[in-house]
Amino acid sequence: MPVSPRPTALNALAAATYVNYVFTATATLTDGLSSAFVSGKTVTFVYQGQTRTGATDGSGLAAATFGAGPSSGTYNYTAAFAADATYVASSDNANTVTVQERPTTLTAPPVTIYANEVFTASGTLTDDADGSGVSGKTISFVYAGQTRTGATIASGLAVATFDAGSSSGSYNYTAQFAGDATYGASSDLANAVTVQQRPTTVLAVTMPGVYANEVWTATATLRDTRLANAGVAGKTISFVYQGVTKTAGTDGSGVAVMTYNANASSGTYGYTASFAGDGTYTSASDAGKTVTVTPRPTNVVAVSAANVYTLSVWTATATLRDSLNTNTLGGKPISFVYQGTTRGGTTDGSGVATATF
């Protein structure tokens, strides 16, 4: 009586994995008559042109591992039992392998920068599956309507530079990875850019010798301390002297000047120079400068007296003038001394004073 091989059934399972990961293809071999598991048989698996074999265990299960490959998508693997003297061949040729993009995380840090300076936006792209950096990928950065791109290095870091702009405040930049066949897209859209005002100093000039009632010039220089103390042009400096406030703009060297009339009384007086600050620069002031007002120089010219008789009265005459402008000075006391006798006189509107002896 002829004896026929027993029929078999081979059932493989679908698999899912990430790009460049290893997955396990599995198939269960059973007896087609009794549904019992068939052990110790070789099952051949084929995926993407690669062939692997596995032996069925006590549960009829055979397995083989494959590399998923570098591209995401849906693929197929086959499983086949080749038959032997006891069992008929069987196969399962439609078994999907879903290869998913590797998930990523893109992390960008906050930035603090001064106005009008360049800052570096950065982002690190990480493979979530194994925690490693992803290299050779393009990251797009956007700040203030400008877009820059940078390629990730071995650590997953990409960078791009931007001009912070001239106005202080809180801003934001974004970092995005578009994804590709291997890696999933990711982004970090909330990354603060804190733009600080540029620090400044104001340096006023001490005025050591100003004559009373003369015009003098207050001078102050506004400097950017972040830029080697370079002068800051086009800014308003406020000067205050004796309660009078005046303003002047800085020139190309950061220098502002303003004129004042000195006090009529000699002495040392203070003045201040200050910058109120704006969106780009911090405020600054110099309140420690002085103006030393000195008395105006004068000269007295007396007139020689001639043809004076003995025992007669004569008149001594002198004229008082301002040495700086030669104007005569009225209302000033003049002391005359003759033969040990002192007489006083007051200058009139022409600066002339007299005394009799």
Secondary structure, DSSP 8 states (H G I E B T S, - for coil): -----B-EEEEE--EEEETT-EEEEEEEEEETTT--B--S-EEEEEETTEEEEEE--TTSEEEEEEE--SS-EEEEEEEEE---SSB--EEEEEEEEEEE-B-EEEE---EEEETT-EEEEEEEEEETTT--B--S-EEEEEETTEEEEEE--TTSEEEEEEE--SS-EEEEEEEEE---SSB--EEEEEEEEEEE-B-EEEEE--EEEEETT-EEEEEEEEEETTTTTEE--S-EEEEEETTEEEEEE--TTSEEEEEEE--SS-EEEEEEEEE---SSB--EEEEEEEEEEE---EEEEEE---S--TT---EEEEEEEETTT--B--S-EEEEEETTEEEEEE--TTSEEEEE-
